[in-house]
Every structure is written in structure tokens, then in C-alpha cells.
Amino acid sequence: MRFPAITKARVALLMSTLALVAVPLALSVPAEARPAPASGLRNGGFEEAVATSPVPGWQVAATGANVSLVADARSGRNALKVSFTADGTATVSQVLSRQKASAYDVQVWTRSNGLDGGSVALGGTEWRRTGIPTGAGWTPVTVRGVPTAGGQIEVRFELTGSAGQEVLFDDTALTTGKVVDDFLAGGDLTQLNYIESLGGVFRDETGAVRDPVELMAENGVTLARLRLYNDTGPENHRIGYPDSYLEDGFQDPEDILNLARRARDAGMEIQLTFHYSDYWSNGEIQDIPLEWRYVNDLPYDQAVAELERLVHEYTSDFLDRMVAQGTPPAYVALGNETAGGLLLPYGGSWQEGGSLDVMADFLTAGANAVHETLPDAKVILHLDAAGDQGKYEWWFGEIEKRNVPYDVIGSSYYPFWTQKDVATVAPFFTWAHERFGKPIMIMETGFNWHPVTHDGVEGQLHDNYRYGEDPISQRDFMRELIAAVKALPAGTVLGDIYWDPIFLGVPGAGWQVGAPNPISNTTLFDFDGVALPVFQAYRENAGSLR
């Protein structure tokens, strides 16, 4: 999230069959992370071939597609190939009975020239899915943590395609694992009421007008990020910039409570972010809220102590309001992209007048408030620049020294801002998880689906690094990213939150009052508010009841 820094200088559905994108072989699950194979899966390597069955051990149902074993394998002699000759569907499945009561994982290697939709599914007490990526190389596709149902577990490949599309499968392995939460596919809904107030209308892929929260939930978005400012409006402007402020009445406590109810009613979990500010906060800007600035008249030690008290009190009070209306957040982030600290200058991590000790005290006050009010909620500390190992080693190392009680590492990943592709950033998440012993939540991901905004000008993201700038590239990037992080060792990445899915280019909408909208070309809806093909990537990863 970089709204106040948009100049170039600063750059220096459900069961419909499902799909994803290529992850290099280097992203496969390390050998030490693989449990022992479970017994019973027949012909997982597709080496067994008999004339009486196209794929021995597997059930096949297909229309408009040929299903066969071919000598184009990742290992051994054969691989399973599904080739579409027309618009159609194909399902290849195997049910295993009399399995011991356990959670199971499945991993299969795939190679595809691109499908309309495709998933690897694992069914026990529930169905979980991971989309099949597109790419010239063999890619691991992994589904984790599905318990057996009555001793049964089912492995299934769910495919849709059109003429010329094909996919290969090889080296399918069903293993005993552990019960883990399903992957969280999220979106930031903070500015939704603002956009709708200005006339923003959202439509599904057929053009029908829909409630966007319900539409996103139906298409596999399971987590709503809501970012809270203490107050907004002209009086609460950025310090030193009286013309820089957020629209009054939006993104403030009452607005966020309303959005939380909408998210809950759609069945989403909630990730709440406290900005502890009245204005955009990120690695460079962390203004103290207007109502708290009386601390500047106190002696330094008293000011720090008072801010610590305010953080704890404000956090507890708002969480109490969330609980009271039945919308307790599952995840709570203390600040937004806080590499530079928070509540500057006192809590600055490197600036003059700042102190890492004070920053840690502020974060500890917030974390204690979360854990006291919502013992099951997870506290997130969030930085920008996914892939910057030096930054994370420094900042989280300092947090570690000061024993700040947090639960999850939050990380922003944009191909443009990081100049890194998925293959480069995925191992970074493994490193961070192993180094600090915390899971990762990708707090922000953004991608251009068009080279320019609705105004015909270059937006905040000047490119997508090595990826294209079109709707299909956006879909395939999300397929690639989700597949890659799901293939990492269990518990490494909890989920990914898209930013900003709903910030349409409607008249009057800007990143601050009077400013343009520089991200209308990075949403999950097109310039007319119609759902983009990227929703296919979310559907492909959606779980369901069995």
C-alpha cells in the first residue's frame, strides 16, 4: 500500500472445475517436510497400464476430452494426460477406504498449457482444493490437512477446458499430515462503503448487479481485511499538509463496524488493522492521531507512557465493540507496514527522536490488549517488501530481542514494488517462517490487469515486473502465487489478502480527498464494475462441504 508515494521517483462457483500457475521445481516441498506415504493409493505414478482401463486404479468421467497414459513423464515411463478436443469437463478420481483416522495431504506434479479451470481436490470430512498452474515445467500442486470421513479419503482432479488445452499429471503422493486451517484467500474491503456512496456498482461475470461482499464470498474469498483510522475528515489531515485528508465518515470506527457486519453476514473471517493514525500509514508516514497529540506538550517520558496507555485502551475498546456486535476479528494487525515504526516520532525505528524500545513498548501494549480481549485472535506485525531478507532480519530481530508478544508475520508482496516474481519470493516466506518461528500472512498483493487506470494514465503500479498487464495475466499470477505458497511446508503461509479489490474508478474517488484513484486498474473488477477472470483463481482454491 503506497498511496502517498506514487511518483516514479519513489520507485527507484464453487464446484465448477478449477486452475493455477507455474511454480519452479525449486519450490517443491523439501524432503524433510514430507511425511511417510499413506497406504492404499493405487497407480499414483501412472506406471500401471492395462488395455481394459484408460487409467488403472482411477475413475474417469470426461466429455470433450481424451484421458490417457502417455510416455511424457516427470519420472518413470508414463504420465496421465487430459487433452481437450472441445469445450468440456473431465474428472479423474480415486476413493481410498479403510484409511486410519488422520489428516491427509496430497501432492501431484502437473504441467499444463493453460486450462479454463482445474483443481486438485482432496475430500474427507470436507473438500479442499488447489488450482492447477500454467507453465512449461512440472509444478507441485498440494492440498493439506483433510481428515478422513468414515475411514475414506478421495483424491480428485477437477478440470474444465476447451479445444487445445491439456494437462499432465505424475507422481501423485497421498501422505499423512496434520490438521491445519484451510488457506485464507482475502481482500481489503475498507473503502467499499466509500466507493458505493459515490455510485460504485459491482456486477458478476454475467453483468448482473451484485452485492460485492456476497459475490466475493461466493467465489472463494474467505477473509475481509478492514483497516481502521481513529478519525477522518479535514480536521484530521496529515501533519503539515492541511489539504491531505481522508473522506469524513469513512474508514473510521462506525464505518468499519458496518463493514465487519457485512463481512460476517457473507461468511467471511475478519482481519482488522489498527492504523493508530488519522491518515495513511506506511513505512514513511505514521502520524499520531489528532486527539492524541496533546502528548506533545508532556515531558518525553510521560508522553511515551501516555501513548502506550492510549494504544492499549483504544485497542481494547474497539475490540470490545467488535465482540459486542458479533464480529470478533480472527487476526489483528498493529499498524500498517511499520518498518519505520509507529506514532512518530516517539515510536520511530530509525528516525530522529525515535526509539526501537519505545516502538516495541507501543506494539506490546497493543498486543496485550488483543490477547486480553480476544485470547484466540492472532496478532500480526506487518512490513512491506516481501523478499527483503535484510529488512526482516533487522526489524523482526529487534522485535525478538524485546519480546514483543506477536503471532504472525505480515508481509506485503507486489511484483512491482518488490521487483520479484513468485519463484523468488516464495522461498523467502519459508526462510522467515523458519527464522522467527511464526507463520506468514501476505497482507497485501496487487497486480495491474490493465496498463493504465480508468483515467488513461499510469497508475501506482508502473508494471508487474516480468508479468503481463491484462486480465488473464492477473488471473494466472494469482493462480501461481496461491499454488506456490500452498506447496511450502505446512503452516508457512496462512493466506493472502488482495489490495485493493474494490476501489473502482468512480467519479470523486481518490486516495485522499481531491486526489485521483491510481489503482482502478489493479482491482478484481473492471472499469465497469464487472468481475474479472481472476475470480476463477479464487474459485479453484475454494473449499466446500462434502
C-alpha atoms as one frame of an Amber mdcrd trajectory, in Angstrom:
protein
   0.000   0.000   0.000   1.776   3.141  -1.187  -0.865   5.768  -1.892   1.100
   8.780  -0.618   4.117   7.677  -2.668   3.004   7.331  -6.262   5.665   9.212
  -8.249   8.258   7.457 -10.381  10.965   8.848  -8.235   9.818   6.628  -5.408
  10.126   3.568  -7.495  13.996   3.624  -7.752 -18.898 -21.199  -8.329 -17.777
 -23.248  -6.275 -17.504 -26.726  -7.738 -17.133 -25.535 -11.294 -13.876 -27.089
 -12.207 -10.882 -25.123 -11.301  -6.979 -23.812 -12.243  -3.458 -22.103 -11.188
   0.125 -21.116 -12.447   3.647 -22.456 -12.701   5.945 -22.831  -9.730   9.545
 -23.804 -10.487  10.855 -27.106  -9.234  12.814 -25.243  -6.577   9.530 -24.535
  -4.829   8.735 -28.185  -4.181   8.221 -29.254  -0.595  11.598 -30.146   0.950
  12.147 -33.838   1.556  12.361 -33.371   5.307   8.870 -31.824   5.283   7.247
 -34.843   3.621   5.567 -37.386   5.912   5.605 -41.086   5.116   3.266 -42.072
   2.264  -0.161 -43.321   3.248  -1.058 -46.810   2.116  -3.665 -47.573  -0.492
  -3.256 -45.060  -3.343  -3.079 -47.132  -6.484  -1.099 -46.113  -9.541  -0.157
 -42.675  -8.237   2.771 -42.580 -10.638   0.630 -43.809 -13.553   3.080 -46.589
 -14.387   0.405 -49.290 -14.395  -1.283 -49.637 -17.788  -3.835 -52.180 -18.945
  -5.933 -52.395 -22.081  -9.208 -52.615 -20.157  -8.880 -49.246 -18.369  -7.601
 -45.846 -19.505  -6.104 -45.203 -16.046  -5.981 -48.293 -13.798  -6.989 -47.551
 -10.223  -8.715 -44.293 -11.124 -12.269 -43.458 -12.094 -12.577 -41.293 -15.213
 -15.501 -39.205 -16.442 -14.954 -36.884 -19.398 -16.808 -35.006 -22.122 -14.921
 -33.198 -24.854 -11.614 -34.569 -23.588  -9.325 -37.568 -24.090  -7.844 -39.151
 -20.964  -4.845 -41.441 -21.444  -1.419 -42.506 -20.238   1.471 -41.127 -22.276
   5.243 -41.512 -22.343   5.899 -37.910 -21.307   6.586 -38.371 -17.631   8.258
 -36.420 -14.874   9.640 -39.728 -13.608   9.256 -43.328 -14.702   7.658 -44.187
 -18.031   4.174 -42.686 -18.015   2.136 -39.676 -17.039  -1.612 -39.070 -17.070
  -2.685 -36.732 -19.860  -6.022 -34.972 -20.261  -6.424 -33.299 -23.658  -9.489
 -31.263 -24.529 -10.844 -31.584 -28.060 -13.796 -29.255 -27.442 -15.399 -27.344
 -24.606 -15.775 -29.934 -21.886 -15.076 -31.282 -18.437 -13.071 -34.144 -17.010
 -12.819 -35.722 -13.584 -10.220 -38.281 -12.573 -10.682 -39.623  -9.048  -9.783
 -42.360  -6.601 -11.553 -43.192  -3.336  -9.479 -44.865  -0.633 -11.308 -46.783
   2.070 -10.285 -48.215   5.427  -7.756 -45.453   5.994  -6.637 -44.777   9.546
  -8.209 -41.782  11.258  -5.833 -38.969  10.400  -5.464 -35.795   8.386  -4.073
 -36.314   4.913  -2.151 -34.289   2.350  -1.910 -34.896  -1.370   0.714 -33.632
  -3.766   0.762 -34.214  -7.513   3.070 -32.785 -10.141   1.367 -31.076 -13.067
   2.291 -29.487 -16.389  -0.291 -27.545 -18.349  -0.528 -25.186 -21.293  -3.427
 -23.478 -19.544  -6.933 -24.642 -18.665 -10.187 -22.793 -18.366 -10.266 -24.283
 -14.892  -8.572 -27.024 -12.959  -8.032 -28.110  -9.375  -6.548 -30.910  -7.379
  -9.122 -31.738  -4.701  -8.900 -33.795  -1.525 -12.122 -34.907   0.146 -12.693
 -36.324   3.607 -14.748 -34.522   6.201 -14.631 -31.601   3.745 -13.275 -30.763
   0.298 -10.147 -28.673  -0.093  -8.651 -27.610  -3.392  -5.596 -26.110  -5.007
  -5.650 -24.787  -8.547  -3.520 -26.228 -11.331  -0.911 -23.774 -12.614   0.008
 -23.000 -16.198   3.575 -23.413 -17.360   6.101 -25.361 -19.384   7.707 -27.056
 -16.390   6.491 -29.626 -13.900   4.932 -27.969 -10.848   3.848 -29.389  -7.484
   0.215 -28.859  -6.515  -0.505 -29.519  -2.841  -3.653 -29.847  -0.720  -3.216
 -30.202   3.046  -4.931 -31.153   6.255  -8.103 -33.042   5.280  -9.318 -35.595
   7.869 -10.840 -38.872   6.749 -14.623 -39.353   6.831 -15.618 -42.823   7.954
 -12.194 -44.101   7.006 -12.461 -42.708   3.460 -10.405 -40.115   1.620 -10.816
 -39.145  -2.028  -8.275 -37.681  -4.452  -9.804 -35.929  -7.439  -8.646 -33.872
 -10.418 -11.442 -31.472 -11.486 -10.964 -29.967 -14.929 -12.691 -27.763 -17.473
 -11.170 -26.810 -20.770 -11.579 -26.011 -24.425 -10.023 -27.359 -27.603  -6.229
 -27.486 -27.493  -5.897 -27.213 -23.723  -4.153 -30.038 -21.920  -2.633 -31.023
 -18.598  -0.265 -33.766 -17.476  -0.184 -35.387 -14.010   2.548 -37.504 -12.442
   3.918 -38.695  -9.109   0.760 -38.376  -7.026   1.508 -38.918  -3.329  -1.055
 -39.212  -0.558   0.572 -38.718   2.843  -0.495 -38.500   6.453  -0.244 -34.932
   7.663  -1.756 -32.835  10.406  -4.949 -30.873  10.782  -4.326 -27.317   9.594
  -6.668 -24.468   8.750  -7.502 -24.069   5.100  -5.728 -21.337   3.154  -7.276
 -17.889   3.600  -7.971 -16.039   0.359  -8.657 -12.453   1.358  -9.477  -9.000
   0.088  -9.305  -5.494   1.599 -12.851  -4.106   1.830 -12.005  -0.964   3.820
 -13.067   1.537   1.149 -16.166  -0.308  -0.045 -18.807   1.913   1.587 -16.935
   4.970   0.295 -16.953   3.656  -3.276 -20.622   2.692  -3.098 -21.530   6.121
  -1.698 -20.058   7.664  -4.850 -22.110   5.444  -7.132 -19.892   2.398  -7.475
 -21.840  -0.626  -8.741 -20.489  -4.168  -8.805 -21.501  -6.915 -11.215 -20.798
 -10.599 -11.596 -19.230 -12.075 -14.720 -22.615 -12.113 -16.481 -23.143  -8.405
 -15.813 -25.785  -8.855 -13.106 -25.651  -6.297 -10.280 -24.498  -7.921  -7.052
 -23.500  -7.081  -3.513 -19.708  -7.242  -3.837 -19.131  -8.809  -0.424 -21.560
 -11.624  -1.150 -20.137 -12.046  -4.653 -16.572 -12.288  -3.393 -17.557 -14.776
  -0.687 -19.387 -16.966  -3.198 -16.274 -17.020  -5.359 -13.921 -18.206  -2.641
 -12.810 -15.038  -0.807 -12.892 -16.084   2.840 -11.171 -13.219   4.691 -12.003
  -9.498   4.794  -9.282  -7.057   5.720 -10.620  -3.903   7.411  -8.253  -1.025
   8.203  -9.281   1.341  10.999  -8.347   5.019  11.290  -9.005   6.825  14.559
 -10.830   9.612  12.732 -11.090  11.074   9.241 -12.160  14.348   7.638 -10.498
  17.738   7.039  -9.621  18.401  10.678  -7.711  15.117  10.796  -5.336  15.822
   7.953  -1.790  14.648   7.514   0.539  16.600   9.769   1.858  19.599   7.850
  -0.425  19.004   4.863  -3.868  20.561   5.517  -5.173  19.517   2.097  -4.273
  15.839   2.642  -7.066  14.024   4.436  -9.456  11.103   4.051 -13.184  11.419
   3.386 -15.133  12.207   6.541 -17.311   9.357   7.786 -15.458   6.524   6.091
 -12.739   4.149   7.325 -13.485   5.356  10.857 -14.886   3.244  13.729 -18.558
   3.355  12.710 -17.765   2.578   9.078 -15.503  -0.333   9.980 -18.140  -1.766
  12.318 -20.631  -1.647   9.457 -18.213  -3.369   7.069 -17.481  -6.013   9.677
 -21.175  -6.858   9.849 -21.329  -7.141   6.067 -18.316  -9.436   6.033 -19.722
 -11.593   8.819 -23.092 -11.890   7.110 -21.321 -13.143   3.970 -19.492 -15.793
   5.999 -16.046 -14.204   5.918 -13.496 -14.127   8.692 -12.122 -10.697   9.601
  -8.622  -9.307   9.700  -8.614  -5.938  11.492  -5.754  -3.481  11.068  -5.255
  -0.600  13.517  -3.537   2.288  11.759  -3.243   4.251  15.035  -3.479   7.318
  12.844  -5.984   9.543  11.041  -4.139   9.286   7.727  -2.411   6.720   5.558
   0.350   4.990   7.470   3.190   3.041   5.898   6.956   2.754   6.135   7.360
   6.516   5.831   4.215   8.097   7.323   2.994   7.290  10.855   1.217  10.396
  12.182  -0.121  10.450  15.736  -3.941  10.838  15.695  -5.155  14.389  16.285
  -6.906  13.524  19.541  -3.694  12.071  20.940  -1.369  14.931  20.043  -1.723
  16.557  23.437   1.107  14.227  24.431   3.472  16.559  22.589   3.016  19.005
  25.462   4.155  16.463  28.042   7.711  15.623  29.091   9.140  12.878  26.911
   8.802  10.002  29.381   5.247  10.994  30.239   4.356  11.318  26.565   5.619
   7.812  25.842   3.759   6.367  28.828   0.556   8.133  27.811   0.775   6.882
  24.217   1.351   3.377  25.497  -1.790   3.693  27.612  -3.779   5.107  24.698
  -2.757   2.272  22.376  -3.854  -0.332  24.912  -7.113   1.425  25.766  -8.073
   2.226  22.173  -7.320  -1.304  21.005  -9.306  -2.891  23.833 -12.252  -0.530
  23.470 -12.678  -1.074  19.736 -12.254  -4.829  20.016 -14.953  -4.804  22.704
 -17.252  -3.103  20.204 -16.414  -5.712  17.574 -17.179  -8.503  20.014 -20.410
  -6.863  21.169 -21.822  -6.851  17.631 -20.734 -10.411  16.934 -17.806  -9.663
  14.620 -14.649 -10.570  16.560 -11.610 -10.484  14.251  -9.557 -13.638  13.880
  -6.423 -11.616  13.082  -5.424  -8.173  14.351  -2.574  -6.162  12.832  -0.910
  -3.490  14.944  -0.115  -0.769  12.446   0.338  -0.924   8.690   3.760  -1.517
   7.108   5.582  -0.477  10.268   9.231  -0.833   9.263   9.628   2.838  10.189
   7.782   2.343  13.463   4.503   3.907  14.552   3.263   7.018  16.380   6.197
   9.113  15.197   8.472  10.493  16.362   8.329   8.566  19.645   7.928   5.082
  18.179  10.190   5.549  15.191  12.515   2.663  14.426  15.303   4.776  12.938
  14.184   8.432  12.754  15.488  11.235  14.932  13.551  11.255  18.194  12.518
   7.631  17.761  13.426   4.565  19.731  13.182   0.847  18.985  12.477   0.295
  22.668   9.543   2.697  22.565   8.257   1.172  19.327   8.361  -2.240  20.976
   6.535  -0.906  24.043   3.739   0.501  21.847   3.416  -2.790  19.981   3.447
  -4.756  23.222   0.656  -2.569  24.610  -1.449  -3.283  21.542  -0.651  -6.986
  21.548  -1.532  -7.318  25.220  -4.858  -5.601  24.581  -5.653  -8.055  21.773
  -4.699 -11.127  23.780  -6.612  -9.922  26.839  -9.766  -9.099  24.893  -9.674
 -11.907  22.302  -7.452 -14.754  23.533  -7.936 -16.720  20.306  -7.110 -13.845
  17.956  -3.688 -13.750  16.323  -1.571 -10.586  16.456   0.114  -9.593  13.187
   3.125  -7.307  12.788   3.277  -6.101   9.200   6.127  -4.921   6.979   6.344
  -4.061   3.303   8.914  -5.511   0.862   8.395  -9.262   0.865  11.668 -10.876
  -0.166  13.881  -8.291   1.551  15.576 -10.672   3.957  17.838  -7.966   5.384
  14.918  -5.731   6.357  13.030  -8.578   8.003  16.095  -9.892   9.820  16.757
  -6.430  11.222  13.207  -5.424  12.170  11.857  -8.721  13.461  15.213  -9.399
  15.058  14.798  -6.225  17.109  11.226  -7.262  17.944  12.521 -10.667  19.030
  15.135  -9.087  21.327  12.406  -7.076  23.039   9.973  -9.991  23.438   7.018
  -8.362  21.733   4.192 -10.941  22.026   3.003 -11.380  18.437   1.786 -14.427
  16.488   2.045 -13.818  12.734   4.474 -12.063  10.372   2.583  -9.849   7.927
   4.207  -9.124   4.584   3.248  -7.031   1.540   4.051  -8.620  -1.811   3.644
  -6.714  -5.059   5.687  -7.794  -8.114   6.146  -4.104  -8.959   7.283  -2.759
  -5.589   9.498  -5.764  -4.848  10.664  -6.430  -8.440  10.406 -10.111  -7.590
   8.429 -12.922  -9.130   6.693 -15.691  -7.231   9.568 -18.109  -7.702  11.871
 -15.656  -5.926   9.601 -14.592  -3.089   8.205 -17.987  -2.067  11.474 -19.274
  -0.552  11.678 -16.021   1.410   8.456 -16.942   3.210   9.975 -20.286   4.157
  13.076 -18.523   5.478  11.035 -16.067   7.571   8.874 -18.846   8.980  11.890
 -20.925   9.976  13.931 -17.983  11.240  11.302 -16.489  13.556   9.030 -19.463
  14.180   5.926 -17.583  13.019   3.551 -18.216  10.131   3.200 -15.619   7.373
   0.123 -13.701   6.275   0.560 -11.956   2.936  -1.219  -8.774   3.951  -1.206
  -7.081   0.555  -0.902  -8.268  -3.018  -1.697  -6.069  -6.008  -1.407  -6.544
  -9.766  -2.280  -4.462 -12.836  -4.951  -6.025 -15.030  -4.600  -3.055 -17.393
  -1.530  -0.875 -18.132  -3.345   2.368 -17.246  -6.132   3.472 -14.922  -9.682
   4.410 -15.902  -8.335   7.941 -16.470  -5.935   6.636 -19.115  -2.812   7.379
 -17.088  -0.148   5.251 -15.477  -1.229   4.109 -12.039   0.569   3.486  -8.799
   1.984   0.202 -10.063   4.013   1.090 -13.131   4.331  -2.528 -14.221   4.003
  -6.096 -12.967   7.725  -6.876 -13.110   8.031  -9.796 -15.551   4.284 -10.470
 -15.768   1.832  -9.110 -18.348  -0.717  -6.380 -17.678  -4.042  -7.882 -18.721
  -6.912  -9.781 -17.063  -5.602 -13.256 -17.906  -2.146 -12.414 -16.555  -3.784
 -11.220 -13.336  -5.707 -14.494 -13.069  -2.631 -16.583 -13.779  -0.463 -14.620
 -11.365  -2.894 -15.291  -8.529  -3.011 -18.948  -9.532   0.770 -19.067  -9.432
   1.091 -17.277  -6.113  -1.513 -19.335  -4.266  -0.191 -22.626  -5.612   3.376
 -21.733  -4.726   2.749 -20.789  -1.116   0.480 -23.790  -0.572   3.350 -26.031
  -1.704   5.624 -24.645   1.025   5.999 -26.654   4.258   2.768 -26.923   6.233
   1.963 -23.810   8.266   4.325 -21.479   6.407   1.775 -19.141   4.800  -1.720
 -18.748   6.272  -3.225 -16.764   3.431  -3.064 -13.862   1.003  -5.063 -10.604
   1.068  -5.599  -8.705  -2.189  -5.294  -4.907  -2.197  -7.425  -3.204  -3.345
 -10.118  -5.407  -4.886 -12.999  -2.901  -4.854 -11.522   0.593  -5.420 -13.386
   1.317  -8.651 -12.673   4.386 -10.731 -15.934   6.173  -9.923 -16.117   9.983
 -10.129 -14.816  11.622  -6.981 -12.985   8.588  -5.595  -9.339   9.194  -4.786
  -6.636   8.026  -2.454  -7.344  11.187  -0.478  -9.996  13.856  -0.939  -9.388
  15.689  -4.216  -6.770  13.238  -5.440  -7.047  10.713  -8.300  -7.567   6.992
  -7.998  -4.241   5.402  -9.036  -5.304   1.770  -8.546  -8.520   1.402 -10.536
  -6.511  -0.895 -12.838  -5.485  -3.263 -10.036  -8.948  -4.212  -8.717 -10.788
  -7.525  -9.061 -13.465  -5.732 -11.126 -13.062  -3.968 -14.468 -13.695  -0.295
 -15.178 -17.435  -1.049 -15.464 -17.508  -2.908 -12.161 -17.758  -6.358 -13.790
 -15.969  -9.239 -12.062 -12.684 -10.083 -13.795 -11.398 -13.564 -14.766  -9.179
 -13.507 -11.653 -12.155 -14.802  -9.674 -11.560 -18.139 -11.380  -8.316 -18.426
  -9.397 -10.263 -17.925  -6.172 -12.921 -20.471  -7.141 -10.239 -23.013  -7.935
  -8.930 -22.800  -4.391 -12.297 -22.776  -2.647 -13.164 -25.472  -0.160 -16.650
 -26.894   0.217 -18.718 -29.279   2.267 -18.590 -32.918   1.316
